[in-house]
């Protein structure tokens, strides 16, 4: 009899892995690994793009807010890494 188990993750397993993942990347054939933001960050950037496209805010304002968001999230990750490293030493 054939084995019914498969190597693919179920939808629920995939959602759980996405929720607990810290970073995401797409592997493009010529370019290689490209990092992409988490889904909630993508929603934020999409909302900024929509506001700029509807001319509710100006494009330079949207770019500055997005850049600030990226820098704040990177600083947040760096700070957490430093705290984790300090706790490992103790």
Biopython code that builds the backbone (N, CA, C, O; Angstrom):
import numpy as np
from Bio.PDB.StructureBuilder import StructureBuilder

atoms = [
    (1, "UNK", "N", (0.828, -1.174, 0.000)),
    (1, "UNK", "CA", (0.000, 0.000, 0.000)),
    (1, "UNK", "C", (0.876, 1.243, 0.000)),
    (1, "UNK", "O", (1.971, 1.233, 0.562)),
    (2, "UNK", "N", (0.410, 2.289, -0.614)),
    (2, "UNK", "CA", (1.193, 3.528, -0.718)),
    (2, "UNK", "C", (1.143, 4.297, 0.586)),
    (2, "UNK", "O", (0.141, 4.292, 1.301)),
    (3, "UNK", "N", (2.232, 4.946, 0.869)),
    (3, "UNK", "CA", (2.320, 5.785, 2.065)),
    (3, "UNK", "C", (1.600, 7.106, 1.796)),
    (3, "UNK", "O", (1.914, 7.790, 0.822)),
    (4, "UNK", "N", (0.641, 7.472, 2.645)),
    (4, "UNK", "CA", (-0.154, 8.685, 2.443)),
    (4, "UNK", "C", (0.529, 9.933, 2.980)),
    (4, "UNK", "O", (0.015, 11.034, 2.777)),
    (5, "UNK", "N", (1.652, 9.809, 3.648)),
    (5, "UNK", "CA", (2.327, 10.993, 4.166)),
    (5, "UNK", "C", (2.979, 11.751, 3.018)),
    (5, "UNK", "O", (3.466, 11.159, 2.055)),
    (6, "UNK", "N", (2.976, 13.071, 3.143)),
    (6, "UNK", "CA", (3.616, 13.869, 2.100)),
    (6, "UNK", "C", (4.626, 14.803, 2.744)),
    (6, "UNK", "O", (4.568, 15.057, 3.947)),
    (7, "UNK", "N", (5.536, 15.304, 1.955)),
    (7, "UNK", "CA", (6.600, 16.161, 2.453)),
    (7, "UNK", "C", (6.187, 17.620, 2.520)),
    (7, "UNK", "O", (6.942, 18.447, 3.031)),
    (8, "UNK", "N", (5.017, 17.952, 2.022)),
    (8, "UNK", "CA", (4.572, 19.330, 2.007)),
    (8, "UNK", "C", (3.940, 19.703, 3.335)),
    (8, "UNK", "O", (3.329, 18.868, 4.001)),
    (9, "UNK", "N", (4.095, 20.982, 3.719)),
    (9, "UNK", "CA", (3.491, 21.469, 4.956)),
    (9, "UNK", "C", (2.018, 21.759, 4.728)),
    (9, "UNK", "O", (1.622, 22.179, 3.641)),
    (10, "UNK", "N", (1.222, 21.538, 5.738)),
    (10, "UNK", "CA", (-0.177, 21.907, 5.639)),
    (10, "UNK", "C", (-0.294, 23.422, 5.740)),
    (10, "UNK", "O", (0.660, 24.102, 6.117)),
    (11, "UNK", "N", (-1.445, 23.934, 5.408)),
    (11, "UNK", "CA", (-1.682, 25.379, 5.484)),
    (11, "UNK", "C", (-1.478, 25.882, 6.907)),
    (11, "UNK", "O", (-0.878, 26.937, 7.114)),
    (12, "UNK", "N", (-1.965, 25.146, 7.872)),
    (12, "UNK", "CA", (-1.839, 25.543, 9.278)),
    (12, "UNK", "C", (-0.368, 25.575, 9.710)),
    (12, "UNK", "O", (0.050, 26.494, 10.415)),
    (13, "UNK", "N", (0.411, 24.581, 9.291)),
    (13, "UNK", "CA", (1.838, 24.554, 9.617)),
    (13, "UNK", "C", (2.571, 25.737, 8.983)),
    (13, "UNK", "O", (3.445, 26.344, 9.602)),
    (14, "UNK", "N", (2.203, 26.052, 7.750)),
    (14, "UNK", "CA", (2.829, 27.172, 7.060)),
    (14, "UNK", "C", (2.513, 28.487, 7.752)),
    (14, "UNK", "O", (3.403, 29.317, 7.936)),
    (15, "UNK", "N", (1.265, 28.688, 8.137)),
    (15, "UNK", "CA", (0.874, 29.914, 8.838)),
    (15, "UNK", "C", (1.626, 30.030, 10.157)),
    (15, "UNK", "O", (2.072, 31.118, 10.520)),
    (16, "UNK", "N", (1.771, 28.932, 10.869)),
    (16, "UNK", "CA", (2.497, 28.961, 12.139)),
    (16, "UNK", "C", (3.967, 29.318, 11.926)),
    (16, "UNK", "O", (4.537, 30.080, 12.707)),
    (17, "UNK", "N", (4.579, 28.777, 10.882)),
    (17, "UNK", "CA", (5.981, 29.106, 10.595)),
    (17, "UNK", "C", (6.131, 30.585, 10.231)),
    (17, "UNK", "O", (7.107, 31.219, 10.630)),
    (18, "UNK", "N", (5.184, 31.138, 9.485)),
    (18, "UNK", "CA", (5.242, 32.551, 9.113)),
    (18, "UNK", "C", (5.079, 33.432, 10.338)),
    (18, "UNK", "O", (5.771, 34.442, 10.464)),
    (19, "UNK", "N", (4.182, 33.072, 11.242)),
    (19, "UNK", "CA", (3.954, 33.872, 12.437)),
    (19, "UNK", "C", (5.180, 33.911, 13.335)),
    (19, "UNK", "O", (5.425, 34.921, 13.996)),
    (20, "UNK", "N", (5.948, 32.844, 13.371)),
    (20, "UNK", "CA", (7.097, 32.776, 14.271)),
    (20, "UNK", "C", (8.416, 33.132, 13.591)),
    (20, "UNK", "O", (9.456, 33.182, 14.249)),
    (21, "UNK", "N", (8.387, 33.377, 12.300)),
    (21, "UNK", "CA", (9.617, 33.703, 11.577)),
    (21, "UNK", "C", (10.058, 35.126, 11.888)),
    (21, "UNK", "O", (9.229, 36.013, 12.092)),
    (22, "UNK", "N", (11.358, 35.335, 11.921)),
    (22, "UNK", "CA", (11.898, 36.668, 12.153)),
    (22, "UNK", "C", (12.203, 37.373, 10.850)),
    (22, "UNK", "O", (12.043, 38.590, 10.753)),
    (23, "UNK", "N", (12.636, 36.636, 9.851)),
    (23, "UNK", "CA", (13.000, 37.231, 8.572)),
    (23, "UNK", "C", (12.478, 36.360, 7.435)),
    (23, "UNK", "O", (12.296, 35.152, 7.578)),
    (24, "UNK", "N", (12.244, 37.017, 6.299)),
    (24, "UNK", "CA", (11.778, 36.325, 5.112)),
    (24, "UNK", "C", (12.699, 36.664, 3.953)),
    (24, "UNK", "O", (13.285, 37.746, 3.916)),
    (25, "UNK", "N", (12.826, 35.753, 3.017)),
    (25, "UNK", "CA", (13.640, 36.005, 1.832)),
    (25, "UNK", "C", (13.037, 35.255, 0.654)),
    (25, "UNK", "O", (12.396, 34.216, 0.810)),
    (26, "UNK", "N", (13.261, 35.813, -0.525)),
    (26, "UNK", "CA", (12.853, 35.181, -1.771)),
    (26, "UNK", "C", (14.130, 34.857, -2.536)),
    (26, "UNK", "O", (15.031, 35.690, -2.632)),
    (27, "UNK", "N", (14.204, 33.662, -3.072)),
    (27, "UNK", "CA", (15.372, 33.256, -3.834)),
    (27, "UNK", "C", (15.080, 33.457, -5.318)),
    (27, "UNK", "O", (14.317, 32.695, -5.912)),
    (28, "UNK", "N", (15.690, 34.490, -5.920)),
    (28, "UNK", "CA", (15.514, 34.770, -7.339)),
    (28, "UNK", "C", (16.661, 34.151, -8.119)),
    (28, "UNK", "O", (17.798, 34.169, -7.648)),
    (29, "UNK", "N", (16.394, 33.603, -9.305)),
    (29, "UNK", "CA", (17.408, 32.856, -10.052)),
    (29, "UNK", "C", (18.704, 33.615, -10.313)),
    (29, "UNK", "O", (19.775, 33.078, -10.031)),
    (30, "UNK", "N", (18.658, 34.809, -10.826)),
    (30, "UNK", "CA", (19.882, 35.521, -11.187)),
    (30, "UNK", "C", (20.414, 36.335, -10.017)),
    (30, "UNK", "O", (21.626, 36.418, -9.815)),
    (31, "UNK", "N", (19.517, 36.934, -9.248)),
    (31, "UNK", "CA", (19.908, 37.873, -8.198)),
    (31, "UNK", "C", (20.321, 37.162, -6.912)),
    (31, "UNK", "O", (21.267, 37.596, -6.256)),
    (32, "UNK", "N", (19.649, 36.102, -6.542)),
    (32, "UNK", "CA", (19.941, 35.399, -5.297)),
    (32, "UNK", "C", (18.879, 35.687, -4.246)),
    (32, "UNK", "O", (17.727, 35.951, -4.587)),
    (33, "UNK", "N", (19.259, 35.638, -2.964)),
    (33, "UNK", "CA", (18.322, 35.869, -1.870)),
    (33, "UNK", "C", (18.035, 37.359, -1.718)),
    (33, "UNK", "O", (18.952, 38.176, -1.633)),
    (34, "UNK", "N", (16.750, 37.697, -1.687)),
    (34, "UNK", "CA", (16.303, 39.066, -1.471)),
    (34, "UNK", "C", (15.432, 39.054, -0.217)),
    (34, "UNK", "O", (14.426, 38.347, -0.159)),
    (35, "UNK", "N", (15.820, 39.835, 0.778)),
    (35, "UNK", "CA", (15.033, 39.921, 2.006)),
    (35, "UNK", "C", (13.763, 40.724, 1.778)),
    (35, "UNK", "O", (13.776, 41.746, 1.093)),
    (36, "UNK", "N", (12.664, 40.252, 2.361)),
    (36, "UNK", "CA", (11.401, 40.978, 2.281)),
    (36, "UNK", "C", (10.878, 41.201, 3.693)),
    (36, "UNK", "O", (11.174, 40.415, 4.593)),
    (37, "UNK", "N", (10.107, 42.259, 3.896)),
    (37, "UNK", "CA", (9.586, 42.544, 5.231)),
    (37, "UNK", "C", (8.524, 41.535, 5.656)),
    (37, "UNK", "O", (7.980, 40.790, 4.841)),
    (38, "UNK", "N", (8.252, 41.536, 6.945)),
    (38, "UNK", "CA", (7.189, 40.676, 7.483)),
    (38, "UNK", "C", (5.847, 41.133, 6.922)),
    (38, "UNK", "O", (5.732, 42.279, 6.488)),
    (39, "UNK", "N", (4.831, 40.277, 6.915)),
    (39, "UNK", "CA", (3.532, 40.640, 6.333)),
    (39, "UNK", "C", (2.906, 41.899, 6.929)),
    (39, "UNK", "O", (2.308, 42.690, 6.199)),
    (40, "UNK", "N", (3.032, 42.099, 8.246)),
    (40, "UNK", "CA", (2.443, 43.295, 8.840)),
    (40, "UNK", "C", (3.175, 44.563, 8.397)),
    (40, "UNK", "O", (2.568, 45.628, 8.290)),
    (41, "UNK", "N", (4.475, 44.446, 8.140)),
    (41, "UNK", "CA", (5.228, 45.587, 7.628)),
    (41, "UNK", "C", (4.853, 45.857, 6.169)),
    (41, "UNK", "O", (4.764, 47.011, 5.750)),
    (42, "UNK", "N", (4.634, 44.794, 5.400)),
    (42, "UNK", "CA", (4.198, 44.969, 4.017)),
    (42, "UNK", "C", (2.858, 45.690, 3.958)),
    (42, "UNK", "O", (2.641, 46.528, 3.083)),
    (43, "UNK", "N", (1.957, 45.368, 4.885)),
    (43, "UNK", "CA", (0.660, 46.048, 4.930)),
    (43, "UNK", "C", (0.845, 47.535, 5.223)),
    (43, "UNK", "O", (0.156, 48.373, 4.642)),
    (44, "UNK", "N", (1.765, 47.862, 6.116)),
    (44, "UNK", "CA", (2.053, 49.256, 6.436)),
    (44, "UNK", "C", (2.573, 49.989, 5.207)),
    (44, "UNK", "O", (2.130, 51.097, 4.907)),
    (45, "UNK", "N", (3.522, 49.366, 4.490)),
    (45, "UNK", "CA", (4.083, 49.995, 3.291)),
    (45, "UNK", "C", (3.021, 50.122, 2.197)),
    (45, "UNK", "O", (2.999, 51.114, 1.468)),
    (46, "UNK", "N", (2.151, 49.134, 2.079)),
    (46, "UNK", "CA", (1.077, 49.209, 1.090)),
    (46, "UNK", "C", (0.115, 50.346, 1.413)),
    (46, "UNK", "O", (-0.347, 51.052, 0.517)),
    (47, "UNK", "N", (-0.184, 50.519, 2.706)),
    (47, "UNK", "CA", (-1.062, 51.623, 3.106)),
    (47, "UNK", "C", (-0.405, 52.965, 2.804)),
    (47, "UNK", "O", (-1.069, 53.888, 2.333)),
    (48, "UNK", "N", (0.888, 53.078, 3.070)),
    (48, "UNK", "CA", (1.598, 54.319, 2.732)),
    (48, "UNK", "C", (1.558, 54.574, 1.227)),
    (48, "UNK", "O", (1.329, 55.703, 0.792)),
    (49, "UNK", "N", (1.775, 53.542, 0.445)),
    (49, "UNK", "CA", (1.719, 53.675, -1.009)),
    (49, "UNK", "C", (0.339, 54.079, -1.491)),
    (49, "UNK", "O", (0.205, 54.894, -2.404)),
    (50, "UNK", "N", (-0.691, 53.504, -0.874)),
    (50, "UNK", "CA", (-2.062, 53.866, -1.254)),
    (50, "UNK", "C", (-2.360, 55.324, -0.908)),
    (50, "UNK", "O", (-2.975, 56.041, -1.698)),
    (51, "UNK", "N", (-1.922, 55.758, 0.277)),
    (51, "UNK", "CA", (-2.134, 57.160, 0.660)),
    (51, "UNK", "C", (-1.418, 58.103, -0.302)),
    (51, "UNK", "O", (-1.951, 59.153, -0.662)),
    (52, "UNK", "N", (-0.221, 57.729, -0.713)),
    (52, "UNK", "CA", (0.519, 58.568, -1.658)),
    (52, "UNK", "C", (-0.116, 58.521, -3.043)),
    (52, "UNK", "O", (-0.186, 59.542, -3.728)),
    (53, "UNK", "N", (-0.580, 57.344, -3.461)),
    (53, "UNK", "CA", (-1.209, 57.225, -4.774)),
    (53, "UNK", "C", (-2.514, 58.019, -4.845)),
    (53, "UNK", "O", (-2.850, 58.579, -5.888)),
    (54, "UNK", "N", (-3.237, 58.063, -3.744)),
    (54, "UNK", "CA", (-4.488, 58.837, -3.693)),
    (54, "UNK", "C", (-4.241, 60.307, -3.405)),
    (54, "UNK", "O", (-5.183, 61.091, -3.285)),
    (55, "UNK", "N", (-2.975, 60.678, -3.296)),
    (55, "UNK", "CA", (-2.531, 62.047, -3.046)),
    (55, "UNK", "C", (-3.073, 62.609, -1.735)),
    (55, "UNK", "O", (-3.323, 63.808, -1.606)),
    (56, "UNK", "N", (-3.248, 61.709, -0.763)),
    (56, "UNK", "CA", (-3.616, 62.146, 0.583)),
    (56, "UNK", "C", (-2.371, 62.660, 1.290)),
    (56, "UNK", "O", (-2.426, 63.627, 2.050)),
    (57, "UNK", "N", (-1.248, 62.001, 1.027)),
    (57, "UNK", "CA", (0.051, 62.497, 1.483)),
    (57, "UNK", "C", (0.961, 62.575, 0.262)),
    (57, "UNK", "O", (0.724, 61.896, -0.736)),
    (58, "UNK", "N", (1.971, 63.379, 0.339)),
    (58, "UNK", "CA", (2.913, 63.522, -0.767)),
    (58, "UNK", "C", (3.896, 62.344, -0.785)),
    (58, "UNK", "O", (4.150, 61.734, 0.254)),
    (59, "UNK", "N", (4.446, 62.027, -1.960)),
    (59, "UNK", "CA", (5.398, 60.935, -2.099)),
    (59, "UNK", "C", (6.629, 61.092, -1.210)),
    (59, "UNK", "O", (7.062, 60.120, -0.591)),
    (60, "UNK", "N", (7.202, 62.297, -1.134)),
    (60, "UNK", "CA", (8.379, 62.416, -0.259)),
    (60, "UNK", "C", (8.059, 62.110, 1.204)),
    (60, "UNK", "O", (8.887, 61.546, 1.919)),
    (61, "UNK", "N", (6.869, 62.481, 1.640)),
    (61, "UNK", "CA", (6.463, 62.192, 3.021)),
    (61, "UNK", "C", (6.339, 60.683, 3.214)),
    (61, "UNK", "O", (6.786, 60.148, 4.228)),
    (62, "UNK", "N", (5.739, 60.000, 2.250)),
    (62, "UNK", "CA", (5.588, 58.542, 2.346)),
    (62, "UNK", "C", (6.946, 57.853, 2.381)),
    (62, "UNK", "O", (7.140, 56.902, 3.139)),
    (63, "UNK", "N", (7.885, 58.325, 1.569)),
    (63, "UNK", "CA", (9.225, 57.728, 1.532)),
    (63, "UNK", "C", (9.940, 57.949, 2.859)),
    (63, "UNK", "O", (10.592, 57.043, 3.379)),
    (64, "UNK", "N", (9.815, 59.164, 3.409)),
    (64, "UNK", "CA", (10.474, 59.466, 4.684)),
    (64, "UNK", "C", (9.884, 58.632, 5.815)),
    (64, "UNK", "O", (10.623, 58.122, 6.658)),
    (65, "UNK", "N", (8.572, 58.488, 5.843)),
    (65, "UNK", "CA", (7.921, 57.682, 6.890)),
    (65, "UNK", "C", (8.334, 56.219, 6.748)),
    (65, "UNK", "O", (8.622, 55.561, 7.748)),
    (66, "UNK", "N", (8.367, 55.701, 5.516)),
    (66, "UNK", "CA", (8.780, 54.308, 5.299)),
    (66, "UNK", "C", (10.231, 54.100, 5.708)),
    (66, "UNK", "O", (10.558, 53.095, 6.338)),
    (67, "UNK", "N", (11.109, 55.045, 5.353)),
    (67, "UNK", "CA", (12.518, 54.930, 5.729)),
    (67, "UNK", "C", (12.677, 54.966, 7.246)),
    (67, "UNK", "O", (13.472, 54.210, 7.804)),
    (68, "UNK", "N", (11.933, 55.831, 7.909)),
    (68, "UNK", "CA", (11.980, 55.887, 9.368)),
    (68, "UNK", "C", (11.494, 54.587, 9.990)),
    (68, "UNK", "O", (12.041, 54.130, 10.994)),
    (69, "UNK", "N", (10.467, 53.995, 9.396)),
    (69, "UNK", "CA", (9.940, 52.725, 9.895)),
    (69, "UNK", "C", (10.976, 51.616, 9.754)),
    (69, "UNK", "O", (11.145, 50.797, 10.658)),
    (70, "UNK", "N", (11.668, 51.591, 8.615)),
    (70, "UNK", "CA", (12.708, 50.583, 8.398)),
    (70, "UNK", "C", (13.833, 50.754, 9.409)),
    (70, "UNK", "O", (14.283, 49.784, 10.018)),
    (71, "UNK", "N", (14.286, 52.001, 9.585)),
    (71, "UNK", "CA", (15.379, 52.246, 10.532)),
    (71, "UNK", "C", (14.974, 51.907, 11.960)),
    (71, "UNK", "O", (15.778, 51.356, 12.712)),
    (72, "UNK", "N", (13.741, 52.227, 12.344)),
    (72, "UNK", "CA", (13.278, 51.919, 13.697)),
    (72, "UNK", "C", (13.190, 50.418, 13.916)),
    (72, "UNK", "O", (13.568, 49.933, 14.982)),
    (73, "UNK", "N", (12.704, 49.677, 12.939)),
    (73, "UNK", "CA", (12.594, 48.224, 13.110)),
    (73, "UNK", "C", (13.963, 47.570, 13.130)),
    (73, "UNK", "O", (14.170, 46.616, 13.879)),
    (74, "UNK", "N", (14.908, 48.056, 12.328)),
    (74, "UNK", "CA", (16.261, 47.510, 12.352)),
    (74, "UNK", "C", (16.947, 47.802, 13.683)),
    (74, "UNK", "O", (17.638, 46.941, 14.229)),
    (75, "UNK", "N", (16.760, 48.998, 14.202)),
    (75, "UNK", "CA", (17.338, 49.345, 15.508)),
    (75, "UNK", "C", (16.717, 48.476, 16.600)),
    (75, "UNK", "O", (17.402, 48.057, 17.533)),
    (76, "UNK", "N", (15.418, 48.209, 16.477)),
    (76, "UNK", "CA", (14.723, 47.366, 17.446)),
    (76, "UNK", "C", (15.331, 45.964, 17.448)),
    (76, "UNK", "O", (15.590, 45.403, 18.512)),
    (77, "UNK", "N", (15.560, 45.392, 16.255)),
    (77, "UNK", "CA", (16.150, 44.056, 16.171)),
    (77, "UNK", "C", (17.576, 44.048, 16.718)),
    (77, "UNK", "O", (17.979, 43.104, 17.397)),
    (78, "UNK", "N", (18.328, 45.089, 16.425)),
    (78, "UNK", "CA", (19.710, 45.171, 16.899)),
    (78, "UNK", "C", (19.740, 45.257, 18.424)),
    (78, "UNK", "O", (20.576, 44.624, 19.070)),
    (79, "UNK", "N", (18.825, 46.041, 18.994)),
    (79, "UNK", "CA", (18.765, 46.184, 20.448)),
    (79, "UNK", "C", (18.400, 44.854, 21.102)),
    (79, "UNK", "O", (18.993, 44.468, 22.109)),
    (80, "UNK", "N", (17.428, 44.161, 20.529)),
    (80, "UNK", "CA", (17.041, 42.859, 21.077)),
    (80, "UNK", "C", (18.197, 41.860, 20.993)),
    (80, "UNK", "O", (18.401, 41.064, 21.910)),
    (81, "UNK", "N", (18.942, 41.902, 19.904)),
    (81, "UNK", "CA", (20.090, 41.002, 19.757)),
    (81, "UNK", "C", (21.130, 41.298, 20.826)),
    (81, "UNK", "O", (21.689, 40.375, 21.418)),
    (82, "UNK", "N", (21.398, 42.587, 21.083)),
    (82, "UNK", "CA", (22.375, 42.951, 22.104)),
    (82, "UNK", "C", (21.913, 42.520, 23.490)),
    (82, "UNK", "O", (22.725, 42.066, 24.296)),
    (83, "UNK", "N", (20.625, 42.655, 23.777)),
    (83, "UNK", "CA", (20.096, 42.225, 25.072)),
    (83, "UNK", "C", (20.239, 40.700, 25.210)),
    (83, "UNK", "O", (20.637, 40.202, 26.264)),
    (84, "UNK", "N", (19.913, 39.969, 24.140)),
    (84, "UNK", "CA", (20.053, 38.513, 24.159)),
    (84, "UNK", "C", (21.491, 38.085, 24.352)),
    (84, "UNK", "O", (21.766, 37.143, 25.096)),
    (85, "UNK", "N", (22.413, 38.767, 23.687)),
    (85, "UNK", "CA", (23.828, 38.449, 23.861)),
    (85, "UNK", "C", (24.289, 38.714, 25.289)),
    (85, "UNK", "O", (25.060, 37.941, 25.856)),
    (86, "UNK", "N", (23.808, 39.818, 25.867)),
    (86, "UNK", "CA", (24.182, 40.150, 27.247)),
    (86, "UNK", "C", (23.621, 39.127, 28.226)),
    (86, "UNK", "O", (24.285, 38.783, 29.204)),
    (87, "UNK", "N", (22.407, 38.635, 27.979)),
    (87, "UNK", "CA", (21.822, 37.637, 28.865)),
    (87, "UNK", "C", (22.547, 36.296, 28.768)),
    (87, "UNK", "O", (22.634, 35.564, 29.753)),
    (88, "UNK", "N", (23.068, 35.974, 27.582)),
    (88, "UNK", "CA", (23.793, 34.725, 27.421)),
    (88, "UNK", "C", (25.107, 34.747, 28.189)),
    (88, "UNK", "O", (25.567, 33.713, 28.672)),
    (89, "UNK", "N", (25.708, 35.927, 28.301)),
    (89, "UNK", "CA", (26.981, 36.057, 29.005)),
    (89, "UNK", "C", (26.777, 35.842, 30.498)),
    (89, "UNK", "O", (27.628, 35.254, 31.166)),
    (90, "UNK", "N", (25.655, 36.314, 31.020)),
    (90, "UNK", "CA", (25.392, 36.252, 32.473)),
    (90, "UNK", "C", (25.094, 34.870, 32.908)),
    (90, "UNK", "O", (24.850, 34.633, 34.091)),
]
sb = StructureBuilder()
sb.init_structure("model")
sb.init_model(0)
sb.init_chain("A")
sb.init_seg("    ")
for serial, (resi, resn, name, xyz) in enumerate(atoms, 1):
    if name == "N":
        sb.init_residue(resn, " ", resi, " ")
    sb.init_atom(name, np.array(xyz, "f"), 0.0, 1.0, " ", f" {name:<3s}", serial, name[0])
structure = sb.get_structure()
